[in-house]
Amino acid sequence: MIGCALPFAVAELSLVFCSIFGSSPALKTTTLQSLSHEKLRWMMSMEKANTSLVRTKSDQLAETMMAAMKSPPSSDHSANGVVEGGGNLSRKSSRRLTGASPGGGGKNTHIRKSRSAQISQIKLELDDVSSGAALSRASSASLGLSFSFTGFTMPPEEIADSKPFSDDDIPEDIETGPRTKFQTEPTLPIYLKFTDVTYKIVIKGMTTTEEKDILNGITGSVNPGEVLALMGPSGSGKTTLLNLLGGRLCHPISGGSISYNDQAYSKFLKSRIGFVTQDDVLFPHLTVKETLTYAARLRLPKTFTKEQKEKRALDVIYELGLERCQDTMIGGSFVRGVSGGERKRVCIGNEIIINPSLLFLDEPTSGLDSTTALRIVQMLQDIAEAGKTVVTTIHQPSSRLFHKFDKLILLGKGSLLYFGKASEAITYFHSIGCSPLISMNPAEFLLDLANGNINDVSLPSELEDKVQMGNAEPETPSGKPSPAVVHEYLVEAYETRVAETEKKRLMVPIPLDEELKSKVCSHKRQWGASWGEQYSILFWRGIKERRHDYFSWLRITQVLSTAVILGLLWWQSDAKNPKDLQDQAGLLFFIAVFWGFFPVFTAIFTFPQERAMLSKERAADMYRLSAYFLARTTSDLPLDLILPVLFLLVVYFMAGLRLSAAPFFLTILTVFLCIVAAQGLGLAIGATLMDLKRATTLASVTVMTFMLAGGFFVQRVPIFFSWIRYMSFNYHTYKLLLKVQYEHISHTINGIRIDSGATEVAALIAMVFGYRFLAYLSLRRMKLQSGT
């Protein structure tokens, strides 16, 4: 076999050298004909050696070219046509020889057409694969040289395209990442059932109070390995039902039963449930890798080491196809970051990282293009195949998305219009007389019915008779029943034909061991980390997240420009005479007011802005509230100390304050104590009201009152108003600054007596802890459940 192939190789090399060194066209033609003759003899010898080789399209190309060279060319156009057709033929035949791709030599190759029958498919062993690869490469090489002969130059990408490749060489979509099956360890199977679920909300008016029905007797079930879709128009109750099933709503005005493995909801399920909210609640300044790593360290069980948790985070990154953006910030409204599809996959990764038994998703495809949405839903299908129970709301899926769901619940105005297999939904509505009159997406057809829109839907005879007999509401101007009549008919049809059967089916006990059922009803919470670990993780996460805000050029410019202005206004002031001392006292009071006002309005935004994140993470039992609160309040302290130091370095020496080490550092310490106390007030106001407008209004009035009662503007405060100054951190900070600067000059400055300062320090320390304790109590009372 090697001897047969040797002349062909020599001839091929000679033609290559001719092409490179610019030989005459006649020489090129002679060499090409010689090459083709040698190739034909070599292939015939191959056939005699192994009769199981098949006739491929590459052989047909070689014979076609042989015939074209022997016959005189009619025109350049015909010759070009043969070559171009051969080029397409060669690429197609090369792609069918999957065994010729790199790394595929160990697999059997299926060749479809045999020279004898051209029907049966046979398998080639390793030697046959090698000969097949050589044959394909030879045909590709002859194709490239034939282009040189006819006067065309084949581009490098076309030459690369003519090489054989396998399906693994197909590039994946850059946006959605590689396609990966979820390989996760087994999890606790949970069978979810819900019967006659109702939910109401109380609307309080100025004089009246009324109840509004959100859900009216919803019944259904979903098992491990299935994906249940909740569909319906906006306001039909999809999100409310999802929140009830996920244990996110604990409202007294609700009815029906929801069971997990025939057991009631318990706190244990928090660690077995993943819940992806409709809004992507993520920290914008953390990277994808940091976000998932912190989630893994907080949520995975204590039996995992830190290295194992970090490895799980990396595994999820690769499973979701996020490796190309793992070091990119999440981004937000004012921060550029990852795309919408990548952000949604990060949210899903935050939940699947714990290998949940139940996964709930609220409209995971909203705002995504159809391709990315399809990949998200396919990912959910892979998750379900691993033995998990998946429930998702979907607003208006494409036809491809619709066929990915196993079960479907169709809601309309809070009522159940259909529950069953998604593939049988059209059949059911056809059975009750509602069929589409034109070809349309099944999801669009179902949503039209749920909205009462029957413009392109055939009317059932029962509904037409009901309208004609005058037993229903008046018809619409188009002569068709109103949406309310259609809705009533669909609800009645489901209750009479399907509802009772489904309820009886749900009464059958789940075939599970009692041990599996008892695990679900455990009331013991499972924390992924100890209290100290939670505090440490949240502390460093807080510093990484907020360092960008603290050291933004706008904030630094604000502080430094204010410092320079103050330094110029009080340039090298002297406190030796009473008039200059009065001016310096005004500077000290401004410092006390500025570093009391600035932190209050910064801290007000802390908890209202993080409320969504706090609700989401606390609902999943990621950490204790005390660990979060302490980490959140202490992680700001190192950052809060830097800007005041820069401020005082400019003001202190420009204004010519007391030039000594002890007064300088005592001034810094006093300002820092004032900042921490003012922050406590801002945290308490923000946590108590949880509304930025009201909190800002209350803080403005409070800080202004503290400033006016601080003792600089009014020295003789009325007795009935004087008690406020003792609650003012401005007053205590001002007295301490006067003591530090002027205790060696006088014991009374502007009517304020300078004493030891112990009372002022104790008052500021009491404010530091008192205001923060009030903020913590307010957070404890806050309802962390999301949704309504």
C-alpha positions, 0 to 999 in steps of 0.5 A: 500500500505504501509503494502504491502511494509513493508515486502519487506523493512524488507527483504531488510534490513536483506540482507544488514546486512548479506552482511555487517557482512559476513554471509554465502552464504546460508543465503544470498541466502535464504534472496535474495529469500525471498526478491524477493518473497516479491517484487513480491507480492508487485508489484502484489498488486500494480497492483491490486490497480492501473491497470494503472501502466505499465509493466516496464523492472524493472518488467521483471528483477524481474521475470527473477531473480525469475525464475533463483533462482527457477531453479538450476544454470547451471554454474557461467557463465550463472548466471553472464550473467543474472545479467549483462544483467539485469544491462543494462536493469535496467539502461535503464528502470530507465532513461526512468522514467524521473519523478523519478528524483529529482525535477521532482515530480511535472511533469507528467510521460509518460510511454510507454508500458502498461501491456494490450496493450504495445502501448499507452502512458498514464500520471500518476498523482503525486501519480503514480509518487511516486510509479514509483520512488519507483519501480525504486529504488527497482529494482536498489537496487535489482540489486546492491544486486544481484551483491553481491550474484554472487560474484561481487562488483558494483562500486559506479559510476555504482550504481550512474549510475543505479539511475534514472535521467533526461536530466537536469542531463546530464553534459555540455561540459566543453569547450563550457559551458552550453547551454542557450537561449538568453533572451534579451529585444526586439530591433529595427528590421532592414531589410538589403538590398543591390543591385549591390554593387561594390568596387574597390581599387587603386594600386599605383605602381612606375610609374602607377596606376591601379584599381582592382575590389574586388566586382562586383554587389553583391545583397542580403537581410537578415531580422530579425530572419535570419542568412546570411552566406557569403561563398567563397574561400580566396580572393573572397571578403567576408570580404570586403562585410561584412565591407561595409554592417557594415559601416566599409568602406567609400571608394569613389570607391564603387557603388550600394546601401545599405539600412537599413529599406529602409534608408541610413547608418547613425551614429545612426546605430553605436550604433545598430550594433555589429561587431566581427572582425576576429582577437580577438582584446582584452586586454591580461591582463584584465580578462573576467569579466573586459573586458565585464564590461568595455564594458558595462559601455562604450556602454550601454545607459546612462539610465542604472545605473552603477549597471545595466550595471555590471549586464548586463555584468554578464548576458552575461557571463552566457549566453555565458557559461563563468562563469568558466573563468570569473576571468581568464586573456584573454591572448595573444602571451606571456600571458597565458589565456583563450582558443580560443573558450572562447576568441571568445565568449568574442568577441561576448559578447562585441558586444551582450552586447548592444542588437544590431539590426544587428550583423556582424561576420568575420569568427567566427569559424576560428581556432576552433574545430568542436564542439566549432564551432557548439556551436558558430553557434548555439549561433548565431542562438539563437541570430537571434531568438530573432529578430536580423539580423545576417550576418557572413562570413564562410570559410569552415563549416562542414555539421552540420554548413552549415544546421544552416544557413538560407540564403547563398551568394556564392562569387567567384572572387568578383562575385555573384554565388548564393544567396538564402536559404542555404537549396536550394543551392544544388538544384539550382546548380543541376538545372544548371547541376552541381551535386556532383558525390560522397557524400560530404559536401555541403560546400565543393561542393560549394567551389569547384565550386567557385574555378572552381574545377570540378573533382568530379562534373558532367559537364553541357551539355551547358559547354561541348558544349561550350568547344568543339565548341572552344568558350572558353579557352583551356581545362586543361590537364585532359580534363576538362574546366579551372577554369576561364571557369567554373567561367564564366559559373556560373556567367552567369547562376546566372545572367540569371536565378535568378538575375533579380527576386531577384532584383525585390523582393528587390524593394518591400518596407518593411512593417514597420511603418514610425517611425521605418524607421525614427529612422534609419536615425537619424544623432545624435550619442548616447554615452553610458557615459558622457565625464568625465565617459569615461575618468574615465573608460578608465583611470582605464582600462589603469592602470589595463592593463599596470601595468603588463608591468610596474612592470615586473621583467625584467623592474625592473631588467633593471632599478635597475641594471643600478642604481647599476652600476652607483652608483659603478662607481661614488661611494661617489664622491666629488664635492669640487674640479674641477676634481670630479665636472667634473665627477659628471657632467658626471653622471648628463648628463647620468641621463638626457640622460637615462631618455630621451631615455628610455621613448621615445622608450617605448611610441613609441609602444603605439598607433601602438600597440593599433591601432587595438583596437582603430579602433574597439572601435572608429568604434563602438562609444564607446568613444570620441577620446579626452577622450581616448587620455587624459586617455591613456596619464595620466594613465601612469604618476603614473606608470612612477614615481615609477621606476625613484624614485627607480633609484634615491634612489640607485644612489643619495646616492651611488654617494654622491650627494648633501645630502639635502631634497630640492635638492633630491626632486628637482632632482626627479621633474626634472627627472620626467619632462624630462620623461613626455616630452620624452614620448610626443615625443615618442607618437607624432612619433608613432601616426604620422607614425603608423609603428614601424620600421619607428618610431624607426628609426626616434626616434633613429636619433632624440634622438641622435641628441638631446643628441649630442646637449645637451652641454656635448660632444660639448660645442661650437656648431656651430651657424647654429646647435645651435638652436637644443639644445633648442628643446632638452629635454636632454639639458634643463634637464641637465641645471636644474640638474646642477643648483640643485646640484651646484648653491651654488658652481659656476654659470658656469659649463662646459661652461654652465651658470646656471641661475634661471631655469625658461626658462628650466622649461617653455621649458620642459612644452611646450614640454609636451603639444606640443608633445602631441597635435601633437600626438592627431592631428595625431590620428584625421587624422588616418583612423579608418575604418578597412579592405580593 
